[in-house]
Amino acid sequence: MDSKNEKKHKKLFIPGPVEVDEKVLKVLSTPMIGHRSAEYSELQKRAAEKMQMLMYTKNDIIFSTSSGTGLLEMAIRNTTAKRAIVFSVGAFGNRWFQIAKGNGIAADKHEIEWGKGLNPSIVEKYLSTGKYDVATVTHNETSTGVMNNLYELSEVFHRYPDVVWCVDTVSSLGGAKIEVDKLGIDICVSSSQKALGLPPGLSVASVSEKAAKRAEQVTNRGYYFDMLLLLKYIKERNFQYPSTPSIPHMFALDFQLDRIMQEGLEDRFQRHIEYAEYVRAWAKKYFGLFADEKYASQTVTCIKNTRGISVKELNNELGKRGFVISNGYGSLKEKTFRIAHMADITREELEELIFTIDDILKL
């Protein structure tokens, strides 16, 4: 293509996919290997061991060539023997309920007012009935900018050891500290294209022994997302995969996890906190926060459009200058806008975005 006709790349400050470092993009073009080879087994094993470190867990690690939604389906379909309760704080919590209904799973939903976080007393109210053997929680809700406090919630879940606790960390793993074993999370699901800093197309989950034993009681687990089949291949086929995996993603994940470890987990989490505080301070000065600040996300800030600007026009102008942010999600379109600050963006890049918005809006 003639360089004159090439579109200028717009730097992504949206809640996924995120900007991917050039070094990571280069690794994606590593020559292929056979997915039944010892070389591939070693690749997936390395990635799984590093993922255990990032998740602070000794649980088995499952990878899936799918978006995170695929493993959300695996989690609720494979572990619900009786009835599931879905706790929703926004659009993606609602999606987990839609997944349950689409799979014919008996489930109820408790939806919190958008912008609010999940109170442990609500969880207690449902679990104390004894009706539910599975509960799902969205850790970080990109539609509202809410990050639930898993440590508060875990105090309730520890009192109900028969309930399988499934957590969506699709937009937080790699940007926030999630101590899976300490929290007692049975299935922790995430995805490649957000705080992990990879292209879309790969998802990951840690799976506890309790969750695996529960799956033995569920007969209709599907095939592609059959958790027991996936675990069987890890254990009996030496870290392989039932169907053909995305080998380029595995190369890139292995490489990116090394980069994350080199940065240092605590330093990486602290960097995300500092980015979030910077964007929140700007948002409060000129607009307002949509999320209750007690539950404000470390990876994406949802901003109230108190000035009544045209978010669409702002994004059009940002695009001309090489940036893109997100409009509000669904019913929040034009009422809010979202700035993501996750993965491998630098402080300088984030500041450049904010200065550019200031200039466009004459703030």
C-alpha positions as CSV (number, residue, x, y, z in Angstrom):
1,M,0.0,0.0,0.0
2,D,1.2,3.5,-0.8
3,S,2.3,5.2,2.4
4,K,0.2,8.3,1.5
5,N,-2.9,6.2,1.7
6,E,-2.1,4.4,4.9
7,K,-4.3,5.5,7.8
8,K,-2.5,6.9,10.8
9,H,-2.5,4.6,13.7
10,K,-4.6,5.9,16.6
11,K,-3.1,5.1,20.0
12,L,-5.7,3.1,22.0
13,F,-6.9,4.3,25.3
14,I,-10.0,2.1,25.2
15,P,-10.8,-0.8,27.6
16,G,-9.5,-3.4,25.2
17,P,-7.9,-4.1,22.9
18,V,-5.0,-2.2,24.2
19,E,-1.8,-0.9,22.6
20,V,0.6,-3.9,22.2
21,D,4.4,-3.3,22.5
22,E,6.3,-3.7,19.2
23,K,8.6,-6.3,20.9
24,V,5.5,-8.4,21.7
25,L,4.1,-7.9,18.1
26,K,7.4,-9.2,16.7
27,V,7.2,-12.4,18.8
28,L,3.8,-13.1,17.3
29,S,5.6,-13.8,14.0
30,T,7.8,-16.6,15.5
31,P,7.9,-19.5,13.1
32,M,5.3,-22.2,13.9
33,I,5.9,-25.4,15.8
34,G,3.7,-28.5,16.0
35,H,1.0,-28.3,18.7
36,R,1.7,-32.0,19.6
37,S,5.4,-31.5,19.9
38,A,7.5,-31.6,23.1
39,E,8.5,-28.0,22.2
40,Y,4.9,-26.8,22.4
41,S,4.4,-28.7,25.7
42,E,7.3,-26.9,27.2
43,L,6.0,-23.5,25.9
44,Q,2.6,-23.9,27.5
45,K,4.1,-25.3,30.7
46,R,6.4,-22.2,31.0
47,A,3.4,-19.9,30.4
48,A,1.3,-21.7,32.9
49,E,3.9,-21.5,35.6
50,K,4.4,-17.8,35.1
51,M,0.6,-17.3,35.1
52,Q,0.4,-19.0,38.4
53,M,2.9,-16.5,39.7
54,L,0.8,-13.6,38.4
55,M,-2.4,-15.0,39.8
56,Y,-0.7,-16.0,43.2
57,T,-2.1,-19.5,42.8
58,K,-1.1,-23.2,42.8
59,N,-4.2,-24.1,40.9
60,D,-4.2,-25.6,37.4
61,I,-4.0,-23.1,34.5
62,I,-6.3,-23.5,31.5
63,F,-5.7,-21.6,28.2
64,S,-8.3,-21.2,25.5
65,T,-8.2,-19.9,22.0
66,S,-11.2,-17.7,22.5
67,S,-12.2,-14.4,24.1
68,G,-12.7,-14.3,27.8
69,T,-16.4,-14.9,27.2
70,G,-15.6,-18.5,26.3
71,L,-14.1,-19.3,29.7
72,L,-16.9,-17.4,31.4
73,E,-19.2,-19.9,29.7
74,M,-16.9,-22.8,30.8
75,A,-17.0,-21.6,34.4
76,I,-20.7,-21.4,34.9
77,R,-21.7,-24.3,32.7
78,N,-19.2,-26.8,34.1
79,T,-19.8,-26.1,37.8
80,T,-23.5,-25.4,38.2
81,A,-25.1,-28.7,39.5
82,K,-27.9,-26.9,41.3
83,R,-28.3,-23.2,40.7
84,A,-26.1,-20.2,40.1
85,I,-26.3,-16.6,41.4
86,V,-24.8,-13.9,39.1
87,F,-23.8,-10.7,40.9
88,S,-23.8,-7.9,38.2
89,V,-22.4,-4.4,38.5
90,G,-22.8,-3.6,34.8
91,A,-23.0,-4.9,31.2
92,F,-20.5,-7.7,31.5
93,G,-22.0,-9.0,34.7
94,N,-25.2,-9.1,32.8
95,R,-23.5,-11.0,30.0
96,W,-22.6,-13.8,32.5
97,F,-26.3,-14.2,33.2
98,Q,-27.1,-14.3,29.5
99,I,-24.4,-17.0,29.1
100,A,-26.1,-19.0,31.8
101,K,-29.6,-18.7,30.3
102,G,-28.2,-19.5,26.8
103,N,-26.8,-22.7,28.1
104,G,-30.0,-23.7,29.9
105,I,-28.4,-23.3,33.3
106,A,-30.7,-22.5,36.3
107,A,-29.5,-19.0,37.4
108,D,-30.7,-15.9,39.1
109,K,-29.2,-12.4,38.8
110,H,-28.8,-9.6,41.3
111,E,-27.9,-6.4,39.5
112,I,-26.4,-3.5,41.4
113,E,-27.2,0.1,40.5
114,W,-24.6,1.0,37.8
115,G,-21.7,2.9,39.3
116,K,-22.0,1.1,42.7
117,G,-19.9,-1.8,44.0
118,L,-21.1,-5.1,45.3
119,N,-21.7,-5.1,49.1
120,P,-20.7,-8.3,51.0
121,S,-24.0,-8.2,52.8
122,I,-25.8,-8.8,49.5
123,V,-23.7,-11.9,48.8
124,E,-24.4,-13.1,52.3
125,K,-28.1,-12.7,51.8
126,Y,-28.1,-15.0,48.7
127,L,-25.6,-17.6,49.9
128,S,-27.3,-18.0,53.2
129,T,-30.4,-19.4,51.5
130,G,-28.6,-22.6,50.5
131,K,-30.2,-22.4,47.0
132,Y,-26.9,-21.8,45.2
133,D,-23.9,-23.9,44.5
134,V,-22.2,-21.4,42.2
135,A,-21.7,-17.6,42.4
136,T,-20.2,-15.3,39.8
137,V,-18.6,-11.9,40.4
138,T,-17.2,-9.4,37.9
139,H,-14.0,-8.0,39.5
140,N,-13.6,-5.0,37.1
141,E,-16.6,-3.7,35.1
142,T,-15.4,-1.7,32.1
143,S,-18.9,-0.4,31.3
144,T,-19.1,1.5,34.6
145,G,-15.5,1.8,35.8
146,V,-16.2,-0.2,39.0
147,M,-13.7,-2.5,40.6
148,N,-15.3,-4.7,43.3
149,N,-13.3,-5.3,46.5
150,L,-12.5,-9.0,46.3
151,Y,-10.9,-9.1,49.7
152,E,-14.2,-7.9,51.4
153,L,-16.2,-10.4,49.4
154,S,-13.9,-13.3,50.1
155,E,-14.7,-13.1,53.8
156,V,-18.3,-14.1,52.9
157,F,-17.3,-16.8,50.4
158,H,-14.9,-18.4,53.0
159,R,-18.0,-19.1,55.1
160,Y,-19.7,-21.1,52.2
161,P,-17.1,-23.7,51.2
162,D,-19.6,-25.6,49.1
163,V,-20.2,-22.7,46.8
164,V,-17.9,-22.5,43.7
165,W,-16.8,-18.9,43.4
166,C,-16.1,-17.7,39.8
167,V,-14.5,-14.3,39.1
168,D,-14.2,-12.4,35.9
169,T,-10.8,-10.6,36.0
170,V,-10.8,-10.1,32.2
171,S,-10.0,-6.4,32.5
172,S,-8.0,-6.4,35.7
173,L,-5.5,-9.3,35.7
174,G,-2.1,-7.8,35.1
175,G,-3.2,-4.4,36.3
176,A,-4.3,-5.2,39.8
177,K,-3.2,-7.6,42.5
178,I,-5.4,-10.7,42.6
179,E,-4.3,-13.3,45.1
180,V,-6.4,-16.2,43.9
181,D,-5.5,-18.8,46.6
182,K,-5.7,-16.3,49.5
183,L,-9.0,-15.1,48.3
184,G,-10.3,-18.6,47.7
185,I,-11.4,-18.0,44.1
186,D,-12.3,-21.3,42.4
187,I,-12.3,-20.2,38.8
188,C,-10.5,-17.0,37.9
189,V,-11.0,-16.0,34.2
190,S,-9.0,-13.4,32.2
191,S,-8.2,-12.5,28.7
192,S,-5.2,-11.4,26.6
193,Q,-6.2,-8.0,25.2
194,K,-6.5,-5.9,28.3
195,A,-4.1,-5.4,31.2
196,L,-2.0,-8.4,30.0
197,G,-1.0,-6.3,27.0
198,L,-1.5,-8.8,24.2
199,P,-3.7,-8.9,21.1
200,P,-7.2,-10.4,21.4
201,G,-7.7,-14.1,21.0
202,L,-6.4,-15.9,24.1
203,S,-8.1,-16.4,27.4
204,V,-6.9,-18.0,30.6
205,A,-8.4,-19.4,33.8
206,S,-7.1,-20.8,37.1
207,V,-9.2,-23.8,38.2
208,S,-9.3,-25.1,41.8
209,E,-9.6,-28.8,42.8
210,K,-13.0,-28.0,44.2
211,A,-14.2,-26.6,40.9
212,A,-12.9,-29.7,39.0
213,K,-14.6,-32.1,41.4
214,R,-17.9,-30.1,41.0
215,A,-17.6,-30.5,37.2
216,E,-17.6,-34.3,37.6
217,Q,-21.2,-33.9,38.8
218,V,-22.2,-32.0,35.6
219,T,-23.0,-34.2,32.7
220,N,-23.6,-31.6,29.9
221,R,-20.3,-29.7,30.0
222,G,-20.2,-29.1,26.2
223,Y,-17.1,-30.0,24.2
224,Y,-14.9,-27.1,23.3
225,F,-15.2,-25.7,26.8
226,D,-15.3,-29.0,28.7
227,M,-13.2,-28.1,31.7
228,L,-12.4,-31.7,32.6
229,L,-11.2,-32.4,29.0
230,L,-9.0,-29.4,29.1
231,L,-7.6,-30.4,32.5
232,K,-7.1,-34.0,31.2
233,Y,-4.9,-32.8,28.3
234,I,-2.8,-30.7,30.7
235,K,-2.2,-33.6,33.0
236,E,-2.1,-36.6,30.7
237,R,-0.8,-35.0,27.5
238,N,1.9,-32.9,29.1
239,F,0.5,-29.4,28.9
240,Q,-1.2,-29.7,25.5
241,Y,-4.6,-28.7,24.2
242,P,-7.5,-30.8,22.9
243,S,-7.8,-28.8,19.7
244,T,-5.3,-26.6,17.9
245,P,-4.3,-23.6,20.0
246,S,-3.2,-20.2,18.8
247,I,0.5,-20.9,18.9
248,P,1.5,-17.3,18.1
249,H,-0.4,-16.1,21.2
250,M,1.4,-18.6,23.3
251,F,4.8,-17.4,22.1
252,A,3.7,-13.8,22.8
253,L,2.2,-14.6,26.3
254,D,5.4,-16.4,27.4
255,F,7.4,-13.4,26.3
256,Q,5.1,-10.8,27.8
257,L,4.9,-12.6,31.2
258,D,8.7,-12.4,31.3
259,R,8.4,-8.6,30.7
260,I,5.8,-8.4,33.4
261,M,8.0,-10.2,35.9
262,Q,11.0,-8.0,34.9
263,E,8.9,-4.9,35.7
264,G,8.0,-6.5,39.1
265,L,4.5,-7.4,40.0
266,E,4.2,-4.9,42.9
267,D,5.7,-2.1,40.7
268,R,3.3,-2.9,37.9
269,F,0.2,-2.8,40.2
270,Q,1.4,0.4,41.7
271,R,1.9,1.9,38.3
272,H,-1.7,1.2,37.4
273,I,-2.9,2.7,40.7
274,E,-0.9,5.9,39.9
275,Y,-2.3,6.1,36.4
276,A,-5.8,5.7,37.7
277,E,-5.3,8.4,40.4
278,Y,-3.9,10.8,37.7
279,V,-7.0,10.3,35.4
280,R,-9.4,10.5,38.3
281,A,-8.0,13.8,39.5
282,W,-8.4,15.3,36.1
283,A,-11.9,13.9,35.7
284,K,-13.0,15.3,39.1
285,K,-11.5,18.7,38.2
286,Y,-13.4,19.1,34.9
287,F,-16.2,16.5,34.9
288,G,-17.1,13.9,37.5
289,L,-16.6,10.2,38.2
290,F,-19.4,7.8,37.3
291,A,-18.3,5.1,39.7
292,D,-18.4,5.4,43.5
293,E,-14.8,6.4,44.2
294,K,-14.6,3.7,46.8
295,Y,-14.9,1.2,44.0
296,A,-13.1,3.1,41.2
297,S,-11.2,0.9,38.8
298,Q,-7.4,0.7,38.6
299,T,-7.5,0.0,34.8
300,V,-10.3,2.2,33.3
301,T,-12.0,5.4,34.5
302,C,-15.6,6.1,33.5
303,I,-16.2,9.8,33.5
304,K,-19.6,11.6,33.8
305,N,-20.2,13.9,30.9
306,T,-21.3,16.8,33.2
307,R,-20.3,19.4,30.5
308,G,-22.6,17.9,27.9
309,I,-19.9,17.7,25.3
310,S,-20.3,15.5,22.2
311,V,-18.1,12.5,23.0
312,K,-18.4,11.4,19.4
313,E,-17.0,14.7,18.2
314,L,-14.2,14.7,20.8
315,N,-13.2,11.2,19.7
316,N,-13.3,12.3,16.0
317,E,-10.9,15.2,16.8
318,L,-8.7,12.9,19.0
319,G,-8.5,10.6,16.0
320,K,-7.0,13.3,13.9
321,R,-4.3,13.7,16.5
322,G,-3.6,10.0,16.9
323,F,-5.7,9.0,19.9
324,V,-8.9,7.2,20.7
325,I,-10.9,6.8,23.9
326,S,-14.3,5.1,24.5
327,N,-17.8,6.5,24.5
328,G,-20.1,5.4,27.2
329,Y,-21.3,1.8,27.0
330,G,-24.9,1.0,25.9
331,S,-27.3,3.3,27.7
332,L,-24.4,5.4,29.0
333,K,-23.4,6.5,25.5
334,E,-22.7,10.2,25.5
335,K,-23.6,10.3,29.2
336,T,-20.2,9.1,30.0
337,F,-16.9,8.4,28.4
338,R,-14.1,6.1,29.3
339,I,-10.3,6.3,29.4
340,A,-8.4,3.1,29.9
341,H,-5.0,3.2,31.5
342,M,-3.8,-0.4,31.5
343,A,-1.1,-2.7,30.2
344,D,2.1,-1.1,28.8
345,I,1.3,2.5,28.1
346,T,3.7,5.0,29.7
347,R,2.9,7.9,32.0
348,E,4.1,10.3,29.2
349,E,1.6,8.8,26.7
350,L,-1.2,9.1,29.2
351,E,-0.3,12.7,30.0
352,E,-0.1,13.5,26.2
353,L,-3.7,12.2,25.8
354,I,-5.0,14.3,28.7
355,F,-3.2,17.4,27.4
356,T,-4.7,16.8,24.0
357,I,-8.2,16.5,25.4
358,D,-7.6,19.8,27.3
359,D,-6.6,21.5,24.2
360,I,-9.5,20.3,22.1
361,L,-12.1,21.2,24.8
362,K,-10.2,24.4,25.8
363,L,-10.2,23.3,29.4
